Amino acid sequence: MVSFVYSSLDLPARHAIKIRPVLSSPFFMKSSYLWHAQQRHLLPVIWILIVISIVMAYLHDNYNLGIVAMAGGSLIAFLATIIETEEIDFVRMYISTKHFVKRTLSETLYNTSLYLLPLVVALCILFPVERMVTLLFFPAILLLNVQLLWTKYAFYPSALLAGVIFFCGLMFQLALSITLYGLVIVPVYTVVLYFIFLKNIRSIISADKTSMEVFLTQRKG
């Protein structure tokens, strides 16, 4: 709405205005590079549709509609935002593997929590009997988004391969979750995925450092 008013009034064309307001996004943490993807406009649209679905679920006393709308809608929103492939310079600008891992993980956890928390609270208030199911949904989506993040950069730059691996891994974990013994293997899957992700990011950043050193050596020569 701020953008609409700003463009409608054609404020940049008014030379009398010397200072242009810069408003930080209320939906993302400051300088949240990963979550400012080209498909980010889907996030508020899907969020509003989820809210409408939750209200409809309350009016019809149908908790399943509310939880399915939140699960399906948030999955679509997060997939469209996270899985988008950036240029390789996006990875290399973090300079170190440690900084990349820390920054992308904190962005994912923070922004997912900010996006889901009002929806989870609304479902808990409107459907108090199913509160425990709703509360369990919250950490499950956090873990799912972390796995989505690590899958994306474990097989970067192939977004198609990352998407296929993510869905296959999701089905694999759902199958394991049926039994108690299988549930124990789920953290092992996450750890293995993390090390593949770490290895790929380290190789990308190390290759960039090596090429930069070669370039500087050639300039000195």
C-alpha positions as a printed Julia matrix, in Angstrom:
221×3 Matrix{Float64}:
   0.0     0.0     0.0
   2.9     2.36    0.72
   4.31    1.61   -2.74
   0.9     2.18   -4.35
   0.4     5.59   -2.71
   4.0     6.57   -3.41
   3.72    5.76   -7.12
   0.18    7.16   -7.49
   1.21   10.56   -6.18
   4.31   10.44   -8.4
   6.39   11.68   -5.49
   9.8    11.18   -7.2
   8.73   13.64   -9.9
   8.14   16.42   -7.37
  11.45   18.24   -7.2
  10.39   20.02   -4.03
  10.78   16.78   -2.1
  14.43   16.32   -1.27
  14.13   13.41    1.17
  12.56   10.13    0.09
  11.36    7.82    2.87
  12.95    4.38    3.07
  10.75    1.99    5.03
  12.19   -1.3     6.24
  10.06   -4.36    5.56
   8.0    -5.43    8.6
   8.0    -9.02    7.31
  11.75   -9.7     7.24
  14.76   -9.11    9.41
  17.0    -6.24    8.34
  19.24   -6.99    5.33
  17.54  -10.34    4.82
  19.1   -11.19    1.47
  17.78  -14.72    1.19
  14.16  -13.72    1.78
  14.16  -10.83   -0.68
  13.81  -13.13   -3.66
  11.92  -12.23   -6.82
   8.91  -14.29   -5.68
   8.63  -12.55   -2.29
   5.38  -10.84   -3.34
   3.69  -14.23   -2.93
   4.37  -14.22    0.82
   1.81  -11.54    1.86
  -0.72  -12.75   -0.73
  -0.62  -16.34    0.51
  -0.57  -15.15    4.14
  -3.83  -13.23    3.6
  -5.4   -16.26    1.89
  -4.4   -18.44    4.86
  -6.01  -15.95    7.26
  -9.22  -16.0     5.21
  -9.18  -19.82    5.26
  -8.69  -19.86    9.05
 -11.66  -17.51    9.5
 -13.77  -19.74    7.24
 -12.63  -22.8     9.2
 -13.74  -21.13   12.44
 -17.14  -20.15   11.02
 -17.75  -23.72    9.85
 -16.08  -25.28   12.94
 -13.65  -27.16   10.72
 -10.17  -27.3    12.24
  -8.84  -29.52    9.44
  -9.49  -26.75    6.92
  -7.5   -24.26    8.99
  -4.47  -26.47    9.62
  -4.36  -27.74    6.02
  -4.6   -24.19    4.67
  -1.75  -23.08    6.93
   0.41  -26.11    6.1
  -0.18  -26.06    2.35
  -0.1   -22.3     1.96
   3.07  -21.8     3.98
   4.8   -24.65    2.12
   4.02  -23.03   -1.24
   5.15  -19.61    0.01
   8.42  -20.9     1.46
   9.2   -23.05   -1.57
   8.69  -20.11   -3.93
  10.89  -17.89   -1.78
  13.74  -20.15   -0.68
  14.17  -22.5    -3.64
  14.75  -19.66   -6.12
  18.3   -19.86   -7.48
  20.46  -16.76   -7.15
  23.65  -15.98   -9.0
  26.79  -17.56   -7.6
  27.99  -14.12   -6.49
  25.21  -14.23   -3.9
  27.0   -17.11   -2.16
  30.47  -15.68   -2.58
  29.59  -12.29   -1.11
  29.43  -13.9     2.33
  33.24  -14.35    2.14
  33.38  -17.21    4.67
  31.47  -20.47    5.02
  30.79  -19.81    8.69
  29.2   -16.44    7.96
  27.05  -17.89    5.16
  25.77  -20.75    7.34
  25.06  -18.49   10.3
  23.37  -15.78    8.27
  21.13  -17.99    6.12
  20.11  -20.12    9.11
  19.22  -17.1    11.26
  17.25  -15.55    8.39
  15.3   -18.74    7.78
  14.43  -19.31   11.45
  13.57  -15.67   12.14
  11.46  -15.05    9.05
   9.65  -18.38    9.27
   8.77  -17.67   12.91
   7.61  -14.15   12.06
   5.48  -15.44    9.2
   3.87  -18.34   11.05
   3.51  -17.07   14.62
   0.33  -14.95   14.1
  -1.28  -17.85   12.2
  -0.4   -20.36   14.91
  -1.69  -18.05   17.65
  -4.93  -17.51   15.73
  -5.51  -21.26   15.38
  -4.71  -21.84   19.06
  -7.26  -19.21   20.11
 -10.0   -20.25   17.7
  -9.5   -24.0    18.19
  -8.26  -24.47   21.8
  -9.03  -28.21   21.85
  -6.53  -28.88   19.05
  -3.92  -26.53   20.53
  -1.23  -29.22   20.94
  -1.49  -30.25   17.27
  -1.1   -26.61   16.21
   1.89  -26.07   18.51
   3.62  -29.2    17.17
   3.13  -27.87   13.65
   5.27  -24.8    14.38
   8.65  -26.53   15.1
   7.93  -29.03   12.31
   7.73  -26.24    9.73
  10.87  -24.62   11.16
  12.77  -27.9    10.7
  11.26  -28.33    7.23
  12.45  -24.9     6.13
  15.94  -25.52    7.48
  16.06  -28.75    5.49
  14.79  -26.88    2.44
  17.55  -24.3     2.86
  20.27  -26.93    3.26
  18.91  -29.02    0.37
  18.93  -25.98   -1.91
  22.58  -25.15   -1.28
  23.71  -28.76   -0.96
  22.84  -29.21   -4.64
  23.36  -25.61   -5.73
  23.12  -24.33   -8.44
  20.57  -26.93   -9.65
  17.18  -25.82   -8.29
  15.43  -28.71  -10.07
  17.65  -31.34   -8.46
  17.3   -29.66   -5.07
  13.5   -29.65   -5.4
  13.38  -33.34   -6.34
  15.74  -34.3    -3.49
  13.72  -32.22   -1.03
  10.4   -33.87   -1.88
  11.95  -37.35   -1.95
  13.58  -36.64    1.42
  10.26  -35.41    2.77
   8.48  -38.59    1.7
  11.34  -40.66    3.12
  11.06  -38.93    6.51
   7.27  -39.31    6.57
   7.72  -43.04    5.98
  10.29  -43.22    8.78
   8.03  -41.31   11.17
   5.46  -44.12   11.13
   7.54  -46.17   13.58
   9.52  -45.13   16.63
  12.73  -46.67   15.27
  12.34  -44.83   12.0
  11.76  -41.55   13.83
  15.24  -41.85   15.35
  16.77  -41.86   11.85
  15.22  -38.49   10.91
  17.87  -36.44   12.82
  20.57  -38.55   11.13
  19.13  -37.6     7.74
  19.24  -33.91    8.72
  22.87  -34.16    9.89
  23.97  -35.88    6.66
  22.18  -33.22    4.63
  23.92  -30.51    6.64
  27.4   -31.89    5.91
  26.64  -32.14    2.17
  25.41  -28.55    2.27
  28.51  -27.43    4.18
  30.87  -29.19    1.77
  29.28  -27.59   -1.31
  29.27  -24.08    0.15
  32.88  -24.45    1.28
  33.96  -25.55   -2.2
  32.16  -22.58   -3.84
  33.69  -19.99   -1.5
  37.13  -21.64   -1.57
  37.12  -21.66   -5.38
  36.33  -17.96   -5.35
  39.2   -17.25   -2.95
  41.61  -19.29   -5.07
  40.64  -17.49   -8.27
  41.0   -14.14   -6.51
  44.49  -15.05   -5.26
  45.52  -16.11   -8.77
  44.17  -12.85  -10.17
  46.11  -10.76   -7.63
  49.29  -12.77   -8.26
  49.0   -12.18  -12.02
  48.49   -8.45  -11.46
  51.59   -8.24   -9.27
  53.54  -10.2   -11.87
